[in-house]
Amino acid sequence: MLTSQIALEQIEADLESAFCIGDSLFEAGMAHITKPPRHLDRAHLERRTPPPEPLPTREEVRRELGWVLVAAERQAQAERDR
């Protein structure tokens, strides 16, 4: 029990020192980062974003949803009922 407590305290101490080192590196790095002007940022996003694809036709939508099969089943049922 005592050894596990000592090990836990050592891990906590290591984590604290790691976060202190990481924070100081983070803060030092943030001092040199600049933000581009809005118009350049928007232009970059427009170049990076692909143009939207055209919408599918009604026939493609019906085929993908299986509505063609429903219509065919109704037609077959109507022929059987005759």
Summary of the structure (lengths in Angstrom):
residues: 82
radius of gyration: 32.1
end to end distance: 85.2
largest distance: 88.0
contacts: 126
relative contact order: 0.04
helix: 77%
strand: 0%
